Amino acid sequence: MLPQQQADPSLPPSSRTGLCAIPGGYDINAWPIRVAPDPRETSASWLRRASHRYGLSPRAFLKALGVTKQIGSLRAAVRYTREVNATIEHQLRIQPDDLAALDEPTPLDRVTQSYLQLYHRDSFDRLRGSRFCPECLLQNPPLWHRTWQNPYLAICLHHAKVLLDACPGCGLQPFSDTGWLAHDAVPWRCPSRHPHGRQPGTATPGGPRPYCGHDLRTATSVHATPEQCAAQRSLLDLAALDSTITAACGITASADVIVHAYLDLLDALGSTETKDAASALATHLPMASRALQQPDITSGASAIAQLLSPTGPHAPIVANQDLYRRPHNPILGALQLRHYEHRLTPAAHLTFRCGAELPFYPMTTPYSDWGFLDELGITGPDGQPLQHPESAWNRDWPLLRLACHGRLRPPLDPAFIPQVLWPGAVPVLPDDSVIHAAVGALALGRIGNTRQFGMIALDLALPTSAATNVGATWRRLQRSNQWKEFLEQLDHLHRLLEESPPPINYRDRRILGNDVQLLIAALQDSAERNNLQQPGLRALRRFWELFTGGDIAYAPEPLAAAYLSVDYAEYAGAREHVDEENAALFHGAQETIHANAALPANGPLAWQPP
């Protein structure tokens, strides 16, 4: 920097002959060379270009501008540069907004951050290295483009060249360490230090490692094919759409969800962290693009199945606890499950909601151990702490569901499911079979989760042996070609209960109903208060059924009657008559239980879905 001429302080003010501050429109107090930031470049690129024009290292350049703190990283350099914006504006005639624009994430950066955060519980750090295009560095001025920092950008569309991941001289990715901050060099020279110390015979051993200084303009790059360029452009165009509604493989979704599917396919096909990641990524881009540009669901499902393993982590078809290890993209999941639907077990059909318009995965919550991100100091693309579970959940759940799936919800609460399904709730099941009604309730409890039928039976106060009837019912429905219809009707019922839960807590009712003496006392109290006849066994059985949503085939002793027995048949034939005779008695008994029991028994005595 040129020294500023100062007036002699010993002279009186009237006789001082200081220079005019702006002679001929030029401010002599400002630095003489203005290096304007280019909106396409990174902060590191501008720092290298500007500092080199003054023959200074980036660290010395910032120190001359007034940064007094130790600069140990590019992130620190960016932060401290903001603190001296006023000096930069005055001395270099650069507006702070022009510098701030260099740190703005691109549309692909934004969606990459949301993808890594949602699917991998990771953060995208744009300031830890950069790929490069040798031909771009030949341009004037030589810029390090912001887009090169993204792990999913593999091709320079301006020159149709595959980007290079590492310097051919030292094998390191440029700007992956902080040595360049202390070195003055032209922008096209490799800014890294040699990874293995001084080269033999070149200098005295020991001391700091020398800078590589390789001319990156001479690095050999590979031409990208038109298909690779089109695939890269497709990814960039989708990222620019943000949350705009569009379609992939005949499935309507927001552009963010489609880009996440794109990135998940690339993640499944090959890592983006290897030395030759750009070359591998350029190979995989057309494969992912072709798969997601299929015209319909059938062809899209076939294309996706060729790229993803059915037991891999991205779109598995196995209904076990591994499903909850990570979230899954709803487009990839729907296509993969649709392709393998004929191979899934009946239980998996329920877990993956195959009766819906498009199948989908159970809800996963990747936010339970969110605190580990804070402990590692991981931040978002703007350098700020990541959002915490509640706000992150509200932001992310639309990315895990398609519009036809509705809001992301947990599995249906067993409190909403009676012991046996309501008559006619699933028309394909016969109304006169208590076994089928119990199996229907078990199936309803399995939709959208991986719980074993034995555990669901315990929740519904069914004997665990009831789970053994599930397989026979499935086979009967499949033999009669009614399985698909059963899945659709059951999924429709599930949606009704999600949107309008029953006004009865069946779990509490089952707990209360297990105390037979409580029911007897409530019925006797109701009879005395309403001057009604004392109840017999049939009235007690029927009250238990209405109150709990169960069937006496699964009632506690002494109310139980074995299914298909003479006792059961006689009772079943008298149900309507018992209801007519004891309506007032039953309602009075429910009021008594609600007023005196430990658990509430409010709501109607019995309920039927609309």
C-alpha positions as CSV (number, residue, x, y, z in Angstrom):
1,M,0.0,0.0,0.0
2,L,1.3,3.4,-0.8
3,P,2.2,5.6,2.2
4,Q,-0.1,8.5,2.9
5,Q,1.5,12.0,2.8
6,Q,1.0,13.9,6.1
7,A,1.2,17.6,6.8
8,D,4.0,18.9,9.2
9,P,2.3,19.2,12.6
10,S,4.9,21.8,13.7
11,L,3.5,24.4,11.3
12,P,0.5,26.5,12.2
13,P,-2.7,25.5,10.6
14,S,-2.8,28.5,8.3
15,S,0.6,27.7,6.8
16,R,0.2,23.9,6.3
17,T,0.2,22.8,2.7
18,G,-1.5,19.4,3.0
19,L,-2.7,17.7,-0.2
20,C,-6.3,18.0,-1.3
21,A,-8.2,14.9,-0.2
22,I,-9.7,14.3,-3.6
23,P,-7.5,15.9,-6.3
24,G,-9.2,15.6,-9.7
25,G,-11.8,13.2,-8.3
26,Y,-9.2,10.7,-6.9
27,D,-9.1,10.0,-3.2
28,I,-5.4,9.8,-2.2
29,N,-6.3,8.2,1.2
30,A,-7.8,5.1,-0.6
31,W,-5.7,2.2,-1.8
32,P,-4.7,2.7,-5.5
33,I,-6.0,-0.6,-6.9
34,R,-9.6,-1.7,-6.8
35,V,-10.2,-5.4,-7.3
36,A,-13.9,-5.8,-7.7
37,P,-15.5,-9.0,-6.5
38,D,-17.2,-11.1,-9.2
39,P,-20.5,-12.5,-8.1
40,R,-19.5,-15.9,-9.5
41,E,-16.5,-16.4,-7.3
42,T,-15.8,-17.5,-3.7
43,S,-14.5,-15.4,-0.9
44,A,-11.2,-17.2,-1.1
45,S,-10.9,-16.4,-4.8
46,W,-11.4,-12.7,-4.2
47,L,-9.0,-12.7,-1.3
48,R,-6.3,-14.3,-3.4
49,R,-6.8,-12.0,-6.4
50,A,-7.0,-8.8,-4.3
51,S,-4.0,-9.6,-2.0
52,H,-1.9,-10.7,-5.0
53,R,-2.4,-7.4,-6.7
54,Y,-0.8,-5.8,-3.6
55,G,2.0,-8.4,-3.3
56,L,0.6,-9.6,0.0
57,S,-0.6,-12.9,1.4
58,P,-4.3,-13.0,2.2
59,R,-3.6,-12.9,5.9
60,A,-1.3,-9.8,5.6
61,F,-3.9,-8.2,3.2
62,L,-6.6,-8.5,5.9
63,K,-4.2,-7.3,8.6
64,A,-3.5,-4.2,6.6
65,L,-7.2,-3.6,6.4
66,G,-7.5,-3.6,10.1
67,V,-8.1,-7.3,11.1
68,T,-6.1,-7.8,14.3
69,K,-7.3,-11.2,15.2
70,Q,-5.5,-14.4,14.3
71,I,-6.9,-15.9,11.1
72,G,-6.7,-19.6,11.1
73,S,-9.3,-20.6,8.6
74,L,-11.3,-19.3,5.7
75,R,-14.4,-19.2,7.8
76,A,-12.5,-16.9,10.2
77,A,-11.2,-14.8,7.3
78,V,-14.8,-14.3,6.1
79,R,-16.1,-13.4,9.5
80,Y,-13.3,-10.9,10.3
81,T,-13.7,-9.4,6.8
82,R,-17.3,-8.4,7.7
83,E,-16.0,-6.7,10.8
84,V,-13.9,-4.2,8.7
85,N,-16.5,-3.6,6.0
86,A,-16.3,0.1,6.5
87,T,-12.6,0.1,5.9
88,I,-13.0,-2.0,2.8
89,E,-15.7,0.3,1.5
90,H,-13.5,3.4,2.0
91,Q,-10.1,2.0,1.1
92,L,-11.0,-0.4,-1.8
93,R,-14.3,1.3,-2.9
94,I,-16.1,-2.0,-2.6
95,Q,-19.6,-2.1,-1.2
96,P,-20.2,-4.6,1.7
97,D,-23.1,-6.2,-0.1
98,D,-20.8,-7.1,-3.0
99,L,-18.5,-9.0,-0.6
100,A,-21.5,-10.6,1.3
101,A,-22.8,-11.9,-2.0
102,L,-19.7,-14.1,-2.3
103,D,-20.9,-16.1,0.7
104,E,-24.5,-16.6,-0.4
105,P,-25.3,-20.3,-1.0
106,T,-26.4,-21.2,-4.5
107,P,-29.8,-23.0,-5.0
108,L,-27.9,-26.3,-5.2
109,D,-26.0,-25.4,-2.0
110,R,-29.3,-24.8,-0.2
111,V,-30.9,-28.1,-1.3
112,T,-27.7,-30.0,-0.6
113,Q,-27.7,-28.6,2.9
114,S,-31.3,-29.7,3.5
115,Y,-30.6,-33.1,2.0
116,L,-27.5,-33.8,4.1
117,Q,-29.2,-32.5,7.2
118,L,-32.3,-34.5,6.8
119,Y,-31.0,-37.8,5.4
120,H,-27.5,-38.0,6.8
121,R,-27.6,-35.8,9.9
122,D,-24.7,-33.9,8.5
123,S,-23.9,-30.4,7.4
124,F,-22.6,-29.1,4.1
125,D,-19.5,-27.0,4.6
126,R,-18.9,-24.9,1.5
127,L,-15.6,-23.6,2.9
128,R,-13.5,-26.8,3.1
129,G,-12.2,-27.2,-0.4
130,S,-13.0,-26.7,-4.1
131,R,-12.9,-28.5,-7.4
132,F,-11.8,-26.6,-10.4
133,C,-12.0,-26.3,-14.2
134,P,-8.5,-25.6,-15.7
135,E,-10.1,-23.7,-18.7
136,C,-12.0,-21.4,-16.3
137,L,-8.7,-20.5,-14.6
138,L,-7.4,-19.5,-18.1
139,Q,-10.0,-16.7,-18.3
140,N,-9.4,-13.1,-17.3
141,P,-9.9,-12.7,-14.4
142,P,-9.1,-16.2,-13.2
143,L,-12.0,-17.0,-10.8
144,W,-12.6,-19.9,-8.4
145,H,-16.4,-20.3,-8.9
146,R,-18.7,-20.7,-5.9
147,T,-20.5,-23.6,-7.6
148,W,-17.3,-25.7,-7.6
149,Q,-17.6,-26.1,-3.9
150,N,-20.7,-28.2,-4.1
151,P,-20.1,-32.0,-3.9
152,Y,-22.9,-32.6,-6.4
153,L,-21.5,-30.4,-9.1
154,A,-19.2,-32.4,-11.3
155,I,-19.2,-30.6,-14.7
156,C,-18.3,-27.1,-15.9
157,L,-21.2,-26.4,-18.2
158,H,-19.5,-23.4,-19.8
159,H,-16.6,-25.6,-21.1
160,A,-18.3,-29.0,-21.0
161,K,-15.5,-30.4,-18.9
162,V,-15.5,-32.7,-15.9
163,L,-14.2,-30.8,-12.9
164,L,-11.0,-31.9,-11.2
165,D,-11.0,-32.9,-7.5
166,A,-7.3,-32.5,-6.8
167,C,-4.1,-30.8,-8.0
168,P,-2.0,-33.1,-10.2
169,G,1.1,-31.8,-8.5
170,C,0.4,-32.5,-4.8
171,G,-2.8,-34.6,-4.9
172,L,-4.7,-32.3,-2.6
173,Q,-8.0,-30.5,-3.2
174,P,-7.3,-26.8,-3.4
175,F,-8.3,-24.7,-0.3
176,S,-8.7,-27.9,1.7
177,D,-6.1,-26.6,4.2
178,T,-5.3,-23.1,5.5
179,G,-1.7,-22.7,4.2
180,W,-2.8,-20.5,1.3
181,L,-3.7,-17.7,3.8
182,A,0.0,-17.1,4.4
183,H,1.2,-17.3,0.8
184,D,1.1,-14.8,-2.0
185,A,0.5,-16.4,-5.4
186,V,-1.4,-15.9,-8.6
187,P,-4.9,-17.5,-8.5
188,W,-4.1,-20.3,-10.9
189,R,-1.3,-21.7,-8.8
190,C,-2.1,-24.5,-6.4
191,P,-2.5,-23.0,-3.0
192,S,-1.8,-26.1,-1.0
193,R,1.4,-27.2,0.8
194,H,3.1,-30.5,-0.2
195,P,1.6,-33.2,1.9
196,H,4.9,-35.1,2.4
197,G,7.2,-32.3,3.3
198,R,10.1,-31.0,1.3
199,Q,11.0,-32.9,-1.9
200,P,14.4,-34.7,-1.7
201,G,17.3,-32.7,-2.9
202,T,15.4,-29.4,-3.2
203,A,16.1,-27.8,0.2
204,T,17.4,-28.4,3.6
205,P,15.2,-31.0,5.4
206,G,12.9,-29.7,8.1
207,G,11.0,-26.5,8.4
208,P,7.6,-25.8,7.0
209,R,6.4,-27.8,4.0
210,P,6.8,-25.9,0.7
211,Y,3.8,-24.7,-1.3
212,C,2.9,-26.8,-4.3
213,G,2.5,-23.9,-6.8
214,H,1.5,-26.2,-9.6
215,D,0.0,-24.3,-12.6
216,L,-3.6,-25.6,-12.4
217,R,-4.4,-24.2,-15.9
218,T,-2.2,-27.0,-17.3
219,A,-4.1,-29.8,-15.6
220,T,-5.7,-32.3,-17.9
221,S,-9.5,-32.5,-17.8
222,V,-11.9,-34.8,-19.5
223,H,-14.6,-33.7,-21.9
224,A,-18.2,-34.2,-20.6
225,T,-20.6,-35.9,-22.9
226,P,-23.8,-34.1,-24.0
227,E,-25.8,-36.5,-21.8
228,Q,-23.7,-35.7,-18.8
229,C,-24.0,-32.0,-19.3
230,A,-27.8,-32.3,-19.8
231,A,-28.1,-34.3,-16.5
232,Q,-26.0,-31.7,-14.6
233,R,-28.1,-28.9,-16.0
234,S,-31.3,-30.8,-15.1
235,L,-30.1,-31.0,-11.5
236,L,-29.3,-27.3,-11.3
237,D,-32.6,-26.4,-12.9
238,L,-34.5,-28.5,-10.4
239,A,-32.6,-27.0,-7.5
240,A,-33.5,-23.5,-8.7
241,L,-37.2,-24.4,-8.6
242,D,-37.1,-24.5,-4.8
243,S,-40.5,-25.8,-3.5
244,T,-42.3,-25.4,-6.8
245,I,-44.7,-28.3,-7.5
246,T,-43.5,-30.4,-10.5
247,A,-43.4,-34.2,-11.3
248,A,-41.0,-37.1,-11.6
249,C,-41.9,-40.5,-13.0
250,G,-45.6,-39.4,-13.1
251,I,-45.5,-38.5,-9.3
252,T,-46.4,-35.0,-8.3
253,A,-44.1,-33.5,-5.7
254,S,-42.2,-30.3,-4.8
255,A,-38.9,-29.8,-6.6
256,D,-37.0,-30.1,-3.3
257,V,-38.3,-33.7,-2.8
258,I,-37.3,-34.6,-6.4
259,V,-33.8,-33.1,-5.9
260,H,-33.5,-35.1,-2.7
261,A,-34.3,-38.2,-4.7
262,Y,-31.7,-37.2,-7.3
263,L,-29.0,-36.8,-4.6
264,D,-30.0,-40.0,-2.8
265,L,-29.6,-41.9,-6.0
266,L,-26.2,-40.3,-6.5
267,D,-25.3,-41.2,-2.9
268,A,-26.3,-44.8,-3.5
269,L,-24.4,-45.1,-6.8
270,G,-21.1,-43.7,-5.4
271,S,-19.5,-41.6,-2.8
272,T,-18.8,-37.9,-3.3
273,E,-15.9,-37.9,-0.9
274,T,-13.3,-39.9,-2.9
275,K,-10.3,-38.5,-4.7
276,D,-12.0,-39.0,-8.1
277,A,-15.5,-38.2,-7.0
278,A,-16.2,-35.7,-9.8
279,S,-15.4,-38.3,-12.4
280,A,-17.6,-40.9,-10.8
281,L,-20.3,-38.4,-10.2
282,A,-20.2,-37.4,-13.9
283,T,-20.7,-41.0,-14.8
284,H,-23.7,-41.5,-12.4
285,L,-25.5,-38.2,-13.2
286,P,-27.1,-39.4,-16.4
287,M,-28.2,-42.7,-14.8
288,A,-30.0,-40.8,-12.0
289,S,-31.4,-38.3,-14.5
290,R,-32.8,-41.0,-16.8
291,A,-34.4,-42.9,-13.9
292,L,-36.3,-39.8,-12.6
293,Q,-37.3,-38.6,-16.1
294,Q,-39.3,-41.8,-16.9
295,P,-42.8,-40.9,-18.1
296,D,-44.8,-43.0,-15.6
297,I,-44.7,-44.9,-12.3
298,T,-44.3,-48.3,-13.9
299,S,-41.3,-47.4,-16.0
300,G,-39.9,-45.2,-13.2
301,A,-40.1,-48.1,-10.7
302,S,-38.3,-50.4,-13.1
303,A,-35.5,-47.9,-13.6
304,I,-35.1,-47.2,-9.9
305,A,-35.0,-50.9,-9.1
306,Q,-32.0,-51.2,-11.4
307,L,-30.1,-48.6,-9.4
308,L,-31.0,-49.3,-5.8
309,S,-30.6,-52.5,-3.8
310,P,-33.9,-53.7,-2.3
311,T,-32.1,-54.3,1.0
312,G,-29.9,-51.2,1.0
313,P,-30.4,-48.1,3.2
314,H,-31.9,-45.8,0.6
315,A,-35.1,-47.5,-0.4
316,P,-35.4,-50.9,1.4
317,I,-38.3,-53.3,1.1
318,V,-37.6,-55.1,4.3
319,A,-40.0,-54.3,7.1
320,N,-37.8,-54.4,10.2
321,Q,-36.2,-52.0,12.6
322,D,-33.6,-50.9,10.0
323,L,-36.3,-48.8,8.5
324,Y,-35.9,-46.4,11.4
325,R,-32.2,-45.9,11.0
326,R,-32.6,-43.0,8.5
327,P,-35.4,-41.2,6.7
328,H,-36.3,-42.3,3.2
329,N,-37.2,-40.3,0.1
330,P,-40.9,-40.6,-0.6
331,I,-40.5,-40.8,-4.4
332,L,-37.7,-43.4,-4.3
333,G,-39.7,-45.4,-1.7
334,A,-42.9,-45.3,-3.6
335,L,-41.2,-46.5,-6.8
336,Q,-39.2,-49.2,-5.1
337,L,-42.1,-50.5,-3.2
338,R,-44.4,-50.5,-6.2
339,H,-41.8,-52.4,-8.2
340,Y,-41.4,-55.1,-5.5
341,E,-45.0,-55.1,-4.3
342,H,-45.7,-58.6,-5.6
343,R,-42.7,-59.9,-3.6
344,L,-43.7,-58.3,-0.3
345,T,-45.2,-60.3,2.5
346,P,-48.8,-59.4,3.6
347,A,-47.4,-57.9,6.8
348,A,-45.0,-55.7,4.7
349,H,-48.0,-54.6,2.6
350,L,-49.5,-53.2,5.8
351,T,-46.3,-51.6,7.0
352,F,-45.7,-49.9,3.7
353,R,-49.4,-48.8,3.2
354,C,-49.7,-50.6,-0.2
355,G,-53.4,-50.0,-0.1
356,A,-52.8,-46.3,-0.5
357,E,-52.5,-44.5,-3.9
358,L,-48.7,-44.9,-3.6
359,P,-47.0,-47.0,-0.9
360,F,-44.8,-45.2,1.6
361,Y,-42.6,-45.8,4.6
362,P,-43.5,-45.6,8.3
363,M,-42.7,-42.3,10.0
364,T,-39.0,-41.9,11.1
365,T,-37.8,-39.2,13.5
366,P,-34.1,-38.3,13.0
367,Y,-34.2,-35.7,15.7
368,S,-34.1,-37.6,18.9
369,D,-30.3,-37.3,19.3
370,W,-30.0,-33.9,17.6
371,G,-27.6,-32.6,20.3
372,F,-24.6,-34.4,18.9
373,L,-24.5,-31.8,16.0
374,D,-24.1,-29.0,18.5
375,E,-21.3,-31.0,20.3
376,L,-19.4,-31.3,17.0
377,G,-19.9,-27.6,16.3
378,I,-21.7,-28.4,13.0
379,T,-23.5,-25.4,11.5
380,G,-25.7,-24.6,8.6
381,P,-24.6,-23.1,5.2
382,D,-24.9,-19.6,6.7
383,G,-22.5,-20.5,9.6
384,Q,-25.4,-20.4,12.1
385,P,-26.4,-23.3,14.5
386,L,-28.7,-25.8,13.0
387,Q,-32.4,-25.7,13.9
388,H,-33.5,-27.8,16.8
389,P,-36.0,-30.7,16.8
390,E,-39.3,-28.9,16.9
391,S,-38.6,-26.3,14.3
392,A,-36.7,-28.8,12.2
393,W,-39.5,-31.3,12.3
394,N,-42.1,-28.7,11.2
395,R,-39.8,-27.7,8.4
396,D,-38.8,-31.2,7.2
397,W,-41.9,-33.4,7.4
398,P,-43.3,-32.1,4.0
399,L,-40.0,-33.3,2.4
400,L,-40.8,-36.9,3.6
401,R,-44.3,-37.1,2.3
402,L,-46.0,-36.8,-1.1
403,A,-49.2,-34.8,-1.4
404,C,-51.3,-37.9,-1.8
405,H,-49.9,-39.3,1.5
406,G,-51.1,-36.4,3.6
407,R,-49.4,-35.1,6.7
408,L,-46.7,-37.1,8.3
409,R,-48.2,-38.9,11.3
410,P,-47.1,-41.5,13.8
411,P,-48.7,-45.0,13.7
412,L,-52.3,-45.1,14.8
413,D,-52.7,-45.1,18.6
414,P,-54.1,-48.4,19.9
415,A,-56.4,-46.3,21.9
416,F,-58.3,-45.7,18.6
417,I,-58.6,-49.4,17.7
418,P,-61.3,-51.6,19.3
419,Q,-60.6,-55.3,20.1
420,V,-62.6,-56.4,17.0
421,L,-63.3,-54.2,14.0
422,W,-66.7,-52.5,13.8
423,P,-69.2,-54.4,11.7
424,G,-69.0,-53.3,8.1
425,A,-65.9,-51.1,8.6
426,V,-64.0,-53.3,6.1
427,P,-66.7,-54.7,3.8
428,V,-64.6,-57.4,2.3
429,L,-64.4,-59.1,5.7
430,P,-67.6,-61.2,6.6
431,D,-69.6,-59.5,9.4
432,D,-70.5,-62.8,11.1
433,S,-67.0,-63.9,11.8
434,V,-65.4,-62.7,15.1
435,I,-62.1,-64.2,14.0
436,H,-62.0,-62.0,10.9
437,A,-63.0,-59.0,12.9
438,A,-60.1,-59.6,15.3
439,V,-57.7,-60.1,12.4
440,G,-58.9,-56.9,10.9
441,A,-58.2,-55.1,14.1
442,L,-54.7,-56.6,14.2
443,A,-54.1,-55.5,10.6
444,L,-55.3,-52.0,11.4
445,G,-52.8,-51.9,14.2
446,R,-50.0,-53.0,11.9
447,I,-50.5,-50.3,9.2
448,G,-47.6,-48.0,9.1
449,N,-45.3,-49.7,11.6
450,T,-43.2,-52.8,12.1
451,R,-44.7,-54.1,15.4
452,Q,-45.2,-57.9,15.7
453,F,-48.8,-59.1,15.7
454,G,-48.3,-60.7,19.1
455,M,-47.5,-57.2,20.6
456,I,-50.5,-55.7,18.8
457,A,-52.7,-58.4,20.2
458,L,-51.5,-57.6,23.8
459,D,-52.5,-53.9,23.2
460,L,-55.9,-55.0,22.0
461,A,-56.4,-57.4,24.9
462,L,-56.6,-60.3,22.4
463,P,-54.9,-63.6,23.3
464,T,-51.6,-63.9,21.5
465,S,-52.9,-67.0,19.9
466,A,-55.2,-64.7,17.8
467,A,-52.1,-63.7,15.8
468,T,-51.9,-67.2,14.5
469,N,-55.2,-66.6,12.6
470,V,-53.6,-63.8,10.6
471,G,-51.9,-66.0,8.0
472,A,-55.0,-68.1,7.2
473,T,-57.1,-64.9,6.7
474,W,-54.5,-63.5,4.3
475,R,-54.4,-66.6,2.3
476,R,-58.2,-66.7,2.0
477,L,-58.3,-63.1,0.8
478,Q,-55.5,-63.8,-1.7
479,R,-57.1,-66.9,-3.1
480,S,-60.3,-65.0,-3.6
481,N,-58.5,-62.1,-5.3
482,Q,-59.7,-59.8,-2.6
483,W,-56.4,-58.9,-1.0
484,K,-55.9,-55.6,-2.9
485,E,-59.4,-54.6,-2.1
486,F,-58.9,-55.5,1.6
487,L,-55.7,-53.3,1.7
488,E,-57.5,-50.4,0.1
489,Q,-60.5,-50.6,2.4
490,L,-58.3,-50.9,5.5
491,D,-56.1,-48.0,4.4
492,H,-59.3,-45.9,3.9
493,L,-60.5,-46.8,7.4
494,H,-57.0,-45.9,8.7
495,R,-57.2,-42.5,7.1
496,L,-60.6,-41.8,8.5
497,L,-59.4,-42.6,12.0
498,E,-56.3,-40.4,11.6
499,E,-58.4,-37.5,10.5
500,S,-61.3,-38.0,12.9
501,P,-60.2,-40.1,15.8
502,P,-63.0,-42.0,17.7
503,P,-64.5,-40.2,20.6
504,I,-63.7,-43.3,22.7
505,N,-60.4,-44.3,24.3
506,Y,-60.6,-48.0,23.7
507,R,-57.4,-48.7,25.7
508,D,-58.8,-47.1,28.8
509,R,-62.1,-48.9,28.2
510,R,-60.3,-52.3,27.9
511,I,-58.5,-51.6,31.2
512,L,-61.7,-50.8,33.0
513,G,-63.6,-53.7,31.3
514,N,-61.0,-56.2,32.6
515,D,-62.4,-55.5,36.1
516,V,-65.7,-57.5,35.9
517,Q,-66.7,-56.6,39.4
518,L,-66.6,-52.9,38.5
519,L,-69.0,-53.6,35.6
520,I,-71.3,-55.6,37.8
521,A,-71.4,-52.9,40.5
522,A,-72.0,-50.2,37.9
523,L,-74.9,-52.1,36.3
524,Q,-76.5,-52.8,39.7
525,D,-76.1,-49.1,40.7
526,S,-77.7,-48.0,37.4
527,A,-80.6,-50.5,38.0
528,E,-81.2,-49.2,41.5
529,R,-81.1,-45.5,40.4
530,N,-83.4,-46.0,37.5
531,N,-85.8,-48.6,39.0
532,L,-84.8,-51.2,36.5
533,Q,-84.5,-55.0,36.6
534,Q,-81.1,-56.2,37.9
535,P,-78.9,-57.4,35.0
536,G,-78.3,-61.0,34.2
537,L,-75.3,-62.6,32.5
538,R,-76.4,-61.7,29.0
539,A,-76.8,-58.0,29.9
540,L,-73.4,-58.1,31.6
541,R,-71.8,-59.7,28.5
542,R,-73.4,-57.2,26.2
543,F,-72.5,-54.2,28.3
544,W,-68.9,-55.4,28.3
545,E,-68.9,-55.7,24.5
546,L,-70.4,-52.2,23.9
547,F,-68.2,-50.6,26.6
548,T,-64.9,-52.0,25.4
549,G,-65.5,-52.5,21.7
550,G,-64.7,-56.2,22.1
551,D,-66.4,-59.6,21.7
552,I,-67.2,-62.1,24.4
553,A,-65.1,-64.7,22.6
554,Y,-62.1,-62.7,24.0
555,A,-63.7,-61.4,27.2
556,P,-62.3,-62.1,30.7
557,E,-63.8,-64.8,32.8
558,P,-66.7,-65.4,33.7
559,L,-68.0,-63.5,30.7
560,A,-66.2,-65.4,28.0
561,A,-68.0,-67.8,25.6
562,A,-66.0,-69.9,23.2
563,Y,-66.5,-69.0,19.6
564,L,-68.7,-71.4,17.6
565,S,-70.0,-72.9,20.9
566,V,-73.7,-73.3,21.6
567,D,-73.5,-70.7,24.4
568,Y,-71.9,-68.2,22.0
569,A,-74.4,-68.9,19.3
570,E,-77.4,-68.4,21.6
571,Y,-75.9,-65.2,23.0
572,A,-75.1,-63.8,19.5
573,G,-78.7,-64.4,18.4
574,A,-80.0,-62.4,21.3
575,R,-77.8,-59.3,21.0
576,E,-80.3,-57.0,19.4
577,H,-83.0,-57.9,21.9
578,V,-80.6,-57.3,24.8
579,D,-79.7,-53.9,23.4
580,E,-83.4,-52.9,23.2
581,E,-84.2,-54.0,26.7
582,N,-81.2,-52.5,28.5
583,A,-80.4,-49.2,26.7
584,A,-81.1,-47.1,29.8
585,L,-79.4,-49.5,32.1
586,F,-76.2,-49.5,30.0
587,H,-76.0,-45.7,29.8
588,G,-76.5,-45.3,33.5
589,A,-73.8,-47.9,34.2
590,Q,-71.4,-46.0,31.9
591,E,-72.1,-42.7,33.8
592,T,-71.4,-44.5,37.1
593,I,-68.1,-45.8,35.9
594,H,-67.1,-42.4,34.5
595,A,-67.9,-40.7,37.8
596,N,-66.1,-43.2,40.1
597,A,-63.4,-45.1,38.2
598,A,-59.7,-44.1,38.1
599,L,-59.8,-43.8,34.4
600,P,-62.3,-41.6,32.5
601,A,-65.1,-43.4,30.5
602,N,-66.6,-40.3,28.7
603,G,-67.9,-40.3,25.2
604,P,-70.7,-42.4,23.8
605,L,-71.1,-46.0,25.0
606,A,-70.4,-47.3,21.5
607,W,-69.3,-45.8,18.3
608,Q,-69.2,-46.7,14.6
609,P,-67.0,-45.0,11.9
610,P,-69.0,-42.9,9.5
